[in-house]
Amino acid sequence: FRLPHDISIDESQRKIFVADRENGRVQIFNEQGDALEEIVEPSLFRNVYSAHFCPGKRVLICYVLIYAQYF
């Protein structure tokens, strides 16, 4: 991880979602902590600030930084 920012849990599938801000990804783990997969798309976003699993809709909502310009 490079600055994990948020954690969300899908209790029915027993998955843990971690927003890894500076690596621009969401890592997905099982309840034992084994990495299952990751969500990353550098052409669309650079940083992931939050990941929230919505059990009613079965969807993962991510808050990302799409573009930043520094002066």
DSSP file with accessible surface (Angstrom, degrees, kcal/mol):
  #  RESIDUE AA STRUCTURE BP1 BP2  ACC     N-H-->O    O-->H-N    N-H-->O    O-->H-N    TCO  KAPPA ALPHA  PHI   PSI    X-CA   Y-CA   Z-CA
    1    1 A F              0   0  121      0, 0.0     2,-0.4     0, 0.0    19,-0.0   0.000 360.0 360.0 360.0 150.2    0.0    0.0    0.0
    2    2 A R        -     0   0  142      1,-0.1    20,-2.0     0, 0.0    21,-0.5  -0.853 360.0 -25.8-128.2  92.0    0.9    3.6   -0.5
    3    3 A L  S    S-     0   0   83     -2,-0.4    18,-1.4    18,-0.2    19,-0.3   0.993  72.3-146.3  69.6  69.5   -1.4    5.5    1.9
    4    4 A P  E     -A   20   0A  72      0, 0.0    16,-0.2     0, 0.0    -1,-0.1  -0.469  19.4-178.3 -62.1 134.3   -4.5    3.3    2.3
    5    5 A H  E     +     0   0A  79     14,-3.3     2,-0.3     1,-0.3    15,-0.1   0.662  52.5   9.5-112.8 -25.3   -7.4    5.7    2.7
    6    6 A D  E     -A   19   0A  53     13,-0.8    13,-2.5    42,-0.1     2,-0.4  -0.993  51.0-153.2-158.7 153.8  -10.6    3.6    3.2
    7    7 A I  E     +A   18   0A 108     -2,-0.3     2,-0.3    11,-0.2    11,-0.2  -0.995  13.8 178.2-132.6 138.1  -11.9    0.1    3.9
    8    8 A S  E     -A   17   0A  14      9,-2.3     9,-3.4    -2,-0.4     2,-0.4  -0.977  14.3-145.7-137.9 151.6  -15.2   -1.4    3.0
    9    9 A I  E     -A   16   0A  93     -2,-0.3     2,-0.8     7,-0.2     7,-0.2  -0.961  11.7-157.3-125.9 134.5  -16.6   -4.9    3.6
   10   10 A D  E  >> -A   15   0A   5      5,-2.8     5,-1.8    -2,-0.4     4,-1.0  -0.907  17.4-174.1-102.2  98.5  -19.0   -7.1    1.6
   11   11 A E  T  45S+     0   0  161     -2,-0.8    -1,-0.2     1,-0.2     5,-0.0   0.852  78.1  54.4 -67.3 -33.9  -20.2   -9.4    4.4
   12   12 A S  T  45S+     0   0   83      1,-0.2    -1,-0.2    -3,-0.1    -2,-0.0   0.878 120.4  31.1 -70.7 -35.4  -22.2  -11.7    2.1
   13   13 A Q  T  45S-     0   0  104      2,-0.1    -1,-0.2    -3,-0.1    -2,-0.2   0.442 105.6-128.2 -97.5  -4.2  -19.2  -12.4   -0.2
   14   14 A R  T  <5 +     0   0  150     -4,-1.0    17,-0.7     1,-0.2     2,-0.4   0.914  57.7 144.8  56.0  49.5  -16.7  -12.0    2.7
   15   15 A K  E   < -AB  10  30A  58     -5,-1.8    -5,-2.8    15,-0.2     2,-0.5  -0.909  40.1-150.3-118.8 147.6  -14.5   -9.6    0.7
   16   16 A I  E     -AB   9  29A  47     13,-2.8    13,-2.6    -2,-0.4     2,-0.5  -0.972   8.6-157.4-118.2 128.4  -12.6   -6.6    2.0
   17   17 A F  E     -AB   8  28A  14     -9,-3.4    -9,-2.3    -2,-0.5     2,-0.5  -0.922   7.4-169.4-108.8 127.4  -12.0   -3.5   -0.3
   18   18 A V  E     -AB   7  27A  11      9,-2.7     9,-2.5    -2,-0.5     2,-0.8  -0.972  17.3-141.7-121.1 120.6   -9.1   -1.2    0.5
   19   19 A A  E     -AB   6  26A   0    -13,-2.5   -14,-3.3    -2,-0.5     2,-1.0  -0.734  14.3-164.0 -79.2 111.4   -8.7    2.1   -1.3
   20   20 A D  E >>> -AB   4  25A   0      5,-2.8     5,-1.6    -2,-0.8     4,-0.7  -0.806   7.9-169.2 -99.3  89.9   -5.0    2.5   -1.9
   21   21 A R  G >45S+     0   0   58    -18,-1.4     3,-1.3    -2,-1.0    27,-0.6   0.901  75.9  40.2 -54.7 -57.3   -4.8    6.2   -2.6
   22   22 A E  G 345S+     0   0   62    -20,-2.0    -1,-0.2   -19,-0.3   -19,-0.1   0.716 115.3  51.5 -75.1 -17.5   -1.3    6.8   -3.9
   23   23 A N  G <45S-     0   0   58     -3,-0.5    -1,-0.3   -21,-0.5    -2,-0.2   0.457 106.2-129.7 -91.3  -3.3   -1.2    3.6   -6.0
   24   24 A G  T <<5 +     0   0    5     -3,-1.3    17,-0.6    -4,-0.7     2,-0.3   0.892  66.9 102.4  61.2  46.4   -4.6    4.5   -7.6
   25   25 A R  E   < -BC  20  40A  49     -5,-1.6    -5,-2.8    23,-0.2     2,-0.5  -0.965  66.4-129.4-151.4 164.2   -6.3    1.2   -7.0
   26   26 A V  E     -BC  19  39A   1     13,-2.1    13,-2.9    -2,-0.3     2,-0.4  -0.992  28.1-153.6-114.4 122.1   -8.8   -0.7   -4.9
   27   27 A Q  E     -BC  18  38A  26     -9,-2.5    -9,-2.7    -2,-0.5     2,-0.5  -0.806   4.1-150.0 -96.7 143.1   -7.4   -4.0   -3.6
   28   28 A I  E     +BC  17  37A   8      9,-2.9     8,-3.5    -2,-0.4     9,-1.3  -0.951  18.4 177.3-118.3 128.4   -9.8   -6.8   -2.8
   29   29 A F  E     -BC  16  35A  28    -13,-2.6   -13,-2.8    -2,-0.5     6,-0.2  -0.880  25.9-123.5-125.5 157.1   -9.0   -9.4   -0.1
   30   30 A N  E >   -B   15   0A  30      4,-2.1     3,-2.0    -2,-0.3   -15,-0.2  -0.364  47.2 -89.8 -87.5 179.2  -10.7  -12.4    1.4
   31   31 A E  T 3  S+     0   0  104    -17,-0.7   -16,-0.1     1,-0.3    -1,-0.1   0.662 127.4  58.6 -70.0 -12.7  -11.3  -12.5    5.1
   32   32 A Q  T 3  S-     0   0  131      2,-0.1    -1,-0.3     0, 0.0     0, 0.0   0.484 120.4-107.5 -88.5  -5.2   -8.0  -14.3    5.7
   33   33 A G    <   +     0   0   45     -3,-2.0     2,-0.3     1,-0.3    -2,-0.1   0.538  69.4 147.0  92.2   6.7   -6.2  -11.3    4.1
   34   34 A D        -     0   0   94      1,-0.1    -4,-2.1     2,-0.0    -1,-0.3  -0.619  53.6-115.4 -77.8 133.6   -5.3  -13.0    0.8
   35   35 A A  E     +C   29   0A  73     -2,-0.3    -6,-0.3    -6,-0.2     3,-0.1  -0.508  36.3 174.2 -69.1 129.5   -5.2  -10.7   -2.2
   36   36 A L  E     -     0   0A  81     -8,-3.5     2,-0.3     1,-0.4    -7,-0.2   0.804  57.3 -42.2-102.2 -45.9   -7.9  -11.7   -4.7
   37   37 A E  E     -C   28   0A 112     -9,-1.3    -9,-2.9     2,-0.0    -1,-0.4  -0.960  50.0-126.4-168.2 179.0   -7.8   -8.9   -7.3
   38   38 A E  E     -C   27   0A  88     -2,-0.3     2,-0.6   -11,-0.2   -11,-0.2  -0.983   9.2-138.0-142.4 153.2   -7.5   -5.2   -7.8
   39   39 A I  E     +C   26   0A  68    -13,-2.9   -13,-2.1    -2,-0.3     2,-0.3  -0.963  40.4 150.7-110.1 116.2   -9.3   -2.5   -9.5
   40   40 A V  E     +C   25   0A  57     -2,-0.6   -15,-0.1   -15,-0.2   -16,-0.1  -0.990  18.2 167.2-148.5 137.1   -7.0   -0.1  -11.3
   41   41 A E    >>  -     0   0   83    -17,-0.6     4,-2.2    -2,-0.3     3,-2.1  -0.592   6.6-178.1-151.3  83.0   -7.3    2.1  -14.4
   42   42 A P  T 34 S+     0   0  102      0, 0.0    -1,-0.1     0, 0.0   -17,-0.0   0.754  82.4  61.6 -60.2 -24.8   -4.5    4.6  -14.8
   43   43 A S  T 34 S+     0   0   98      1,-0.2     3,-0.1     3,-0.0    23,-0.0   0.707 115.0  33.7 -74.6 -15.1   -6.0    6.1  -17.9
   44   44 A L  T <4 S+     0   0  112     -3,-2.1     2,-0.3     1,-0.3    -1,-0.2   0.760 127.3   9.1-107.4 -36.3   -9.1    7.1  -16.0
   45   45 A F     <  -     0   0   32     -4,-2.2    -1,-0.3   -21,-0.1    -4,-0.3  -0.996  41.9-164.6-150.0 153.4   -8.0    8.0  -12.5
   46   46 A R  S    S+     0   0  119     19,-2.5     2,-0.4    -2,-0.3    20,-0.1   0.740  78.1  31.2-104.8 -37.3   -4.8    8.5  -10.5
   47   47 A N  E     -D   65   0B  11     18,-1.0    18,-2.4   -23,-0.1     2,-0.6  -0.980  59.3-152.2-129.5 143.2   -5.9    8.4   -6.9
   48   48 A V  E     +D   64   0B   1    -27,-0.6    16,-0.2    -2,-0.4   -43,-0.2  -0.962  16.1 174.3-114.1 115.9   -8.6    6.5   -5.0
   49   49 A Y  E     +     0   0B  84     14,-2.9     2,-0.3    -2,-0.6    15,-0.2   0.748  64.1   9.0 -92.5 -29.4   -9.8    8.3   -1.9
   50   50 A S  E     -D   63   0B  29     13,-1.3    13,-2.2   -32,-0.1     2,-0.4  -0.997  50.5-165.3-153.9 148.4  -12.7    6.1   -0.9
   51   51 A A  E     -D   62   0B   0     -2,-0.3     2,-0.4    11,-0.2    11,-0.2  -0.991  13.6-179.1-135.6 125.4  -14.3    2.8   -1.6
   52   52 A H  E     -D   61   0B  98      9,-2.8     9,-3.1    -2,-0.4     2,-0.5  -0.979  16.8-148.7-130.8 120.6  -17.8    2.0   -0.3
   53   53 A F  E     -D   60   0B  15     -2,-0.4     7,-0.2     7,-0.2   -44,-0.2  -0.768   8.6-155.9 -87.8 128.0  -19.6   -1.3   -0.9
   54   54 A C  E >>> -D   59   0B  37      5,-3.1     4,-1.5    -2,-0.5     5,-1.4  -0.884   5.2-168.0-105.3 101.2  -23.4   -0.9   -1.1
   55   55 A P  T 345S+     0   0   92      0, 0.0    -1,-0.2     0, 0.0     5,-0.0   0.843  82.0  58.8 -64.0 -32.6  -24.9   -4.2   -0.2
   56   56 A G  T 345S+     0   0   72      1,-0.2    -2,-0.0     3,-0.1     0, 0.0   0.876 121.1  26.4 -64.5 -35.2  -28.4   -3.4   -1.3
   57   57 A K  T <45S-     0   0  169     -3,-0.5    -1,-0.2     2,-0.2     3,-0.1   0.499 100.9-130.5-102.5  -9.7  -27.3   -2.7   -4.9
   58   58 A R  T  <5 +     0   0  120     -4,-1.5     2,-0.3     1,-0.2    -2,-0.1   0.936  63.5 130.3  56.2  49.5  -24.2   -5.0   -4.8
   59   59 A V  E   < -D   54   0B  68     -5,-1.4    -5,-3.1    -7,-0.0     2,-0.6  -0.968  56.0-136.2-134.0 147.6  -22.1   -2.2   -6.2
   60   60 A L  E     -D   53   0B  38     -2,-0.3     2,-0.5    -7,-0.2    -7,-0.2  -0.927  19.3-157.9-103.7 122.2  -18.7   -0.7   -5.2
   61   61 A I  E     -D   52   0B  67     -9,-3.1    -9,-2.8    -2,-0.6     2,-0.4  -0.898   9.8-168.3-102.5 127.4  -18.6    3.1   -5.3
   62   62 A C  E     -D   51   0B  48     -2,-0.5     2,-0.6   -11,-0.2   -11,-0.2  -0.942  15.2-150.2-119.2 137.8  -15.2    4.7   -5.6
   63   63 A Y  E     +D   50   0B 139    -13,-2.2   -14,-2.9    -2,-0.4   -13,-1.3  -0.935  32.5 173.8-104.6 119.7  -14.3    8.3   -5.1
   64   64 A V  E     -D   48   0B  48     -2,-0.6     2,-0.7   -16,-0.2   -16,-0.2  -0.822  39.1-118.9-127.9 161.3  -11.3    9.1   -7.3
   65   65 A L  E     +D   47   0B  38    -18,-2.4   -19,-2.5    -2,-0.3   -18,-1.0  -0.914  29.1 179.7 -97.2 115.2   -9.1   12.0   -8.5
   66   66 A I        -     0   0  121     -2,-0.7     2,-0.3     1,-0.3    -1,-0.2   0.888  65.5  -2.6 -84.9 -43.4   -9.5   12.1  -12.2
   67   67 A Y        -     0   0  162    -22,-0.1     2,-0.4     2,-0.0    -1,-0.3  -0.988  59.1-175.8-151.7 139.2   -7.2   15.1  -13.0
   68   68 A A        -     0   0   21     -2,-0.3     2,-0.5    -3,-0.1    -3,-0.0  -1.000   6.3-164.6-138.3 136.2   -5.2   17.5  -11.0
   69   69 A Q        -     0   0  119     -2,-0.4     2,-0.4     2,-0.0    -2,-0.0  -0.986  11.4-154.7-120.9 126.9   -3.2   20.5  -12.1
   70   70 A Y              0   0  174     -2,-0.5    -2,-0.0     0, 0.0     0, 0.0  -0.835 360.0 360.0-103.9 136.0   -0.6   22.0   -9.7
   71   71 A F              0   0  220     -2,-0.4    -2,-0.0     0, 0.0     0, 0.0  -0.820 360.0 360.0-109.1 360.0    0.4   25.6  -10.0
